[in-house]
Amino acid sequence: MAEILVYVDHVDGAVRKPTLELLTLARRLGDPVAVALGNGAADTAPVLAEHGAVKVLTADAPEFAEYLVVPKVDALQAAYESVSAGGSLAAVLVPSSAEAKEIAARLAVRIGSGVITDAVDLEAGAEGPVATQSVFAASFTTKSRVSKGTPVITVKPNSAPVEPAPAAGTVEALSVSFGPLATGTKVTSRTPRESTGRPELTEAAIVVSGGRGVNGAENFAIIEALADSLGAAVGASRAAVDAGWYPHANQVGQTGKSVSPQLYIASGISGAIQHRAGMQTSKTIVAINKDAEAPIFELVDYGVVGDLFDVVPQLTEEVKTRKG
């Protein structure tokens, strides 16, 4: 069976959820071969094996932490050359984070292959993997495949379930030679992001977002309370972010982050195309808005016409009651 390279997104050995989703998709196409780089790379093997990795290629070097992107591209290229030497490599899968998409693009250029970004589904095709994408501000769904070289495909979080499927997970050291560009951009400092205790926005199964209708930074406490009752991430529309009511890191939309949770709750958001582009692929969408003509109601699964200051607190209390 063909082998599928899967780039592992991890923090000091703790594998992040999008990688486990990639392994689910990779198993549809062939045998997953995971590539884990940096501090704690070897520690990822048990989890990766539990979710279907037949082999785990690991490498650790100071360059991965001290320099931006290129050392990781060098390593992924080394993994590509190692696996493709056997003639059975069918695709390279990478999570759709900002850094990983740059890695994917640089790798595709180096190996002379096509690249597909932000896929929301993958399936095996007669002439190679077929990727489903949501395009043109989520107005259309397309299916495409790479026609030249080994496909390099980035996949959006929450595009597939995490499904355990125990495999061998044989650990092998990956030999990497860094090129002259690897040390071109040095990391001079890092500032840890303050933890809110909530899930990462792009990875969350549930997202609760607030918009212009929240009418002030102090009122986002209502949105946060509902999110906390559901174990959800908090998002915001561009209008709310531009007004300074919520951090830009939480913006959902074309100029913010794209999310595809199982449940998306939009409160006080009109549904402008800029916002819809970032959340339209959510599996179930609920909108709360006092304007019955708001565009958001055109794409929702469930809509509540009402004042969010009445509806959201009642919903929060109902969630707490049912959980209690």
C-alpha positions in Angstrom: 0.0 0.0 0.0 1.1 3.6 -0.7 2.6 5.6 2.1 1.3 9.0 3.2 3.7 11.5 5.0 2.0 13.3 7.8 3.7 16.4 9.3 3.2 16.3 13.1 2.1 19.5 15.0 3.1 19.0 18.6 4.3 21.0 21.6 7.2 19.4 23.4 5.8 15.9 22.6 2.1 16.7 23.1 0.4 16.0 19.8 -2.2 18.5 18.8 -5.6 17.4 17.6 -5.3 18.4 13.9 -2.5 15.9 13.5 -4.7 13.1 14.8 -7.4 14.2 12.3 -4.7 14.0 9.5 -4.0 10.5 10.5 -7.6 9.6 10.1 -7.6 11.1 6.6 -4.2 9.5 5.7 -5.5 6.0 6.4 -8.1 6.5 3.6 -5.2 7.0 1.2 -2.6 4.6 2.5 -0.2 3.9 5.4 0.5 7.0 7.5 4.2 7.8 8.1 4.5 10.6 10.7 7.3 13.1 10.7 7.9 14.7 14.2 10.5 17.4 14.6 12.0 19.3 17.5 12.0 18.9 21.3 10.0 15.9 22.4 9.6 14.5 18.9 10.3 10.9 20.1 7.7 11.3 22.8 4.9 11.6 20.1 5.3 8.0 18.9 2.9 6.2 21.3 0.0 8.6 20.5 0.8 8.6 16.8 0.9 4.8 16.7 -2.4 4.6 18.6 -4.0 6.6 15.8 -2.6 4.7 12.8 1.0 5.7 12.1 2.9 2.7 10.8 6.2 4.6 11.2 7.4 7.7 13.0 10.4 9.6 11.7 11.9 11.8 14.3 14.6 14.5 14.3 15.7 17.0 16.9 18.2 19.8 16.5 18.6 23.3 17.9 17.8 24.8 14.5 14.1 23.8 14.7 13.7 26.1 17.7 16.2 28.8 17.0 15.3 29.5 13.4 12.0 30.0 11.4 10.4 27.5 9.1 13.3 26.6 6.8 14.9 23.9 9.0 11.6 22.2 9.2 11.3 22.4 5.4 14.7 20.8 5.1 13.6 18.0 7.5 10.3 17.3 5.7 12.2 17.3 2.4 14.6 14.7 3.8 11.6 12.6 4.9 10.0 13.0 1.5 13.2 11.8 -0.2 13.7 8.9 2.2 10.1 7.6 1.7 9.8 8.3 -2.0 13.0 6.4 -2.7 10.9 3.3 -2.2 8.5 4.6 -4.9 5.4 4.3 -2.8 4.8 7.9 -1.5 1.3 9.1 -2.5 0.9 12.4 -0.7 2.2 14.7 2.0 -0.4 16.0 4.5 0.1 19.1 6.7 -2.2 20.9 9.1 -3.5 24.2 7.9 -1.8 26.5 10.4 0.0 29.6 9.3 3.4 28.1 9.8 2.6 24.7 8.4 1.1 26.2 5.2 4.4 28.0 4.6 6.2 24.8 5.1 3.9 23.0 2.7 4.3 25.7 0.0 8.1 25.7 0.3 8.2 21.9 0.1 6.0 21.8 -3.0 8.4 24.2 -4.7 11.4 22.2 -3.8 10.1 18.9 -5.0 8.3 20.3 -8.1 4.8 19.3 -7.0 1.4 21.0 -6.8 -0.1 22.1 -3.5 -3.6 22.3 -2.3 -4.4 24.4 0.8 -7.3 24.4 3.3 -8.9 21.1 2.3 -11.9 20.1 4.3 -12.0 16.5 3.1 -9.9 13.9 1.3 -10.7 10.8 -0.6 -8.7 8.3 -2.7 -9.0 8.7 -6.5 -7.9 6.7 -9.4 -5.2 9.3 -10.3 -4.3 10.3 -6.7 -5.9 11.9 -3.7 -8.9 14.2 -4.3 -9.3 17.1 -2.0 -12.5 19.0 -1.2 -12.2 22.7 -0.6 -14.7 25.5 0.4 -13.8 28.4 -1.9 -14.8 32.0 -2.9 -15.8 33.0 0.7 -17.4 29.5 1.2 -19.9 30.1 -1.7 -18.7 27.0 -3.6 -17.4 23.6 -2.9 -14.8 22.2 -5.2 -13.0 18.9 -5.7 -9.5 18.9 -7.1 -6.3 16.9 -7.3 -2.7 17.7 -8.0 -1.7 16.7 -11.5 2.1 17.0 -11.2 4.4 15.4 -8.6 3.5 14.1 -5.1 0.5 16.1 -3.8 1.2 18.4 -0.8 -2.1 19.1 0.9 -2.9 21.2 4.0 -6.1 20.3 5.8 -8.2 22.6 8.0 -8.8 21.5 11.6 -12.1 19.7 12.4 -12.3 18.3 8.9 -12.2 14.7 10.1 -12.9 12.8 13.4 -10.1 11.5 15.6 -10.3 7.7 15.3 -7.9 5.4 17.1 -6.5 2.7 14.9 -3.5 1.0 16.5 -0.5 0.5 14.2 3.2 -0.4 14.6 4.4 3.1 15.1 8.0 2.1 14.5 10.4 4.9 15.5 13.2 5.8 13.1 15.7 8.6 13.4 15.6 11.0 10.4 18.9 12.2 9.1 18.7 15.9 8.2 21.2 18.1 6.5 20.4 21.8 6.9 20.9 24.0 3.8 22.5 27.5 3.8 19.0 29.2 4.1 18.1 27.3 7.3 19.8 29.9 9.6 18.7 33.0 7.6 16.0 34.1 10.0 16.7 33.7 13.7 14.1 33.8 16.6 15.3 36.4 19.0 12.6 36.2 21.6 9.4 34.5 22.5 6.5 35.6 24.6 4.1 32.9 25.9 0.5 33.5 25.0 -1.6 34.0 28.1 -3.9 31.0 28.6 -7.6 31.5 28.9 -8.3 27.8 29.8 -10.5 27.6 26.7 -9.8 25.5 23.6 -7.8 26.9 20.7 -10.2 28.7 18.4 -9.3 26.9 15.2 -9.4 23.5 16.8 -12.5 23.8 19.1 -15.5 21.6 18.6 -17.7 24.4 19.7 -17.3 28.2 19.0 -19.4 31.0 20.5 -18.9 34.3 18.7 -20.0 37.8 19.4 -20.4 40.7 17.0 -21.5 44.4 16.8 -24.7 43.5 18.7 -22.7 42.8 21.9 -22.3 46.5 22.1 -19.1 46.8 24.2 -16.1 45.0 25.5 -17.7 44.6 29.0 -20.6 42.7 27.5 -18.4 40.0 26.0 -18.7 38.4 29.5 -22.1 37.2 28.4 -20.5 35.4 25.4 -17.7 34.0 27.5 -20.2 32.6 30.1 -22.0 30.7 27.4 -18.7 29.5 25.9 -17.5 28.3 29.3 -20.8 26.4 30.0 -20.3 24.5 26.7 -16.5 24.1 27.0 -16.2 26.2 23.8 -13.8 28.7 22.3 -14.7 32.4 22.0 -14.7 34.2 18.7 -15.5 37.7 17.5 -16.5 39.4 14.3 -14.4 42.0 12.6 -16.7 44.7 13.8 -16.2 43.7 17.4 -12.4 43.4 17.0 -12.1 46.7 15.1 -14.0 48.4 17.9 -11.5 47.1 20.4 -14.0 44.9 22.2 -12.0 41.7 21.8 -8.5 40.6 20.7 -7.7 40.2 17.1 -6.4 36.7 17.8 -10.1 35.7 18.3 -11.4 37.2 15.0 -13.3 34.8 12.8 -13.6 35.8 9.2 -11.8 36.3 5.9 -9.2 38.6 7.5 -9.2 36.6 10.7 -9.2 32.8 11.4 -11.3 30.2 9.6 -13.1 27.7 11.9 -15.0 24.5 11.2 -16.4 23.4 14.5 -19.2 20.9 15.1 -21.3 23.8 16.5 -21.0 27.5 15.8 -23.1 30.0 17.8 -23.2 33.6 16.4 -24.6 36.2 18.7 -25.2 39.7 17.5 -23.5 39.1 14.2 -25.2 40.3 11.0 -23.5 37.8 8.7 -21.5 39.9 6.4 -19.6 37.9 3.7 -16.3 38.7 5.4 -17.5 36.8 8.5 -19.2 34.0 6.7 -16.0 33.2 4.9 -14.5 32.2 8.2 -17.2 30.0 9.6 -19.5 28.8 6.8 -18.0 25.3 6.9 -19.2 24.8 10.5 -21.2 21.6 10.8 -24.2 23.2 12.7 -24.7 26.9 12.8 -27.0 28.7 15.3 -27.6 32.5 15.1 -29.1 34.9 17.7 -30.0 38.3 16.3 -32.9 40.7 17.0 -33.0 41.6 13.2 -35.1 39.0 11.5 -33.7 40.2 8.1 -30.0 39.8 9.1 -28.1 37.9 6.3 -26.8 35.4 8.9 -30.2 33.7 8.9 -29.7 32.7 5.3 -27.1 30.0 6.2 -28.0 28.9 9.7 -29.4 25.5 10.8 -31.2 27.2 13.7 -32.1 30.8 14.2 -33.4 32.8 17.2 -34.9 36.2 16.6 -34.4 38.0 19.8 -32.2 40.3 22.0 -29.0 38.4 22.8 -29.0 40.0 26.2 -32.2 38.1 26.9 -31.5 34.9 24.9 -27.8 34.2 25.7 -28.0 34.3 29.5 -31.1 32.0 29.4 -29.3 29.6 27.1 -26.3 29.6 29.5 -28.5 28.8 32.5 -30.3 26.0 30.5 -26.9 24.5 29.6 -25.7 24.6 33.2 -29.0 23.1 34.4 -28.8 20.2 31.9 -25.2 19.5 32.7 -25.9 19.7 36.4 
